[in-house]
Amino acid sequence: MTNIKTRKVAFAGVVGALYAALTISLGFIGYGPVQFRVAEALTVLPFFFPFSVWGLFVGCIIANLVSPYPLDIIAGPVATLLAAVCTMRIGRLGKGSAAAKILACLPPVVINAVFIGALIAYSMTGYIETNAFFAAFLINGAQVGLGQFAVLYILGLPLLILLPKMRVFEKLLSYRGD
């Protein structure tokens, strides 16, 4: 039993490290109003591996330490955590369903569009209760959402479809323990 717990923690750590490394190394496209954070494709992993949620959370904290938006150190990981939990719950509902896999990519898109769109709008305007904030939120939320949509449906969805077809998947799945 301890061996399985150790493997889960190690797996989550690898996911977190991969998230942080991808985001930081591709930083020019991972931060800002127009972003294609390739590491966000990993937010589909909780669909199969619930214990990867915490790795994603910690990886996002580490990645956002270099964000040009100081509030991103808090808001980004919270958005990633919420999205990963939603994806995990969708995975519990229907692992083999194509519709569930398509739906599982949606929480990171919507949640990041709202959280990060608001964060960038606040950073630009300095206020929440103004027309300028609302306009900036709509524009930045749409831009972040489109970038997330591209990453999740171009990279994340194929990952959800192809991962169960890989040999290593059975071994990884045996660590799940749900």
Secondary structure, DSSP 8 states (H G I E B T S, - for coil): -HHHHHHHHHHHHHHHHHHHHHHHHTHHHHSSSS---GGGGGGGGGGT-TTHHHHHHHHHHHHHTT-SSTTHHHHHHHHHHHHHHHHHHHHHH-SS-HHHHHHHTHHHHHHHHHHHHHHHHHHHHS-SSSHHHHHHHHHHHHHHHHHHHHHIIIIIHHHHHHGGGSHHHHHHHTT---
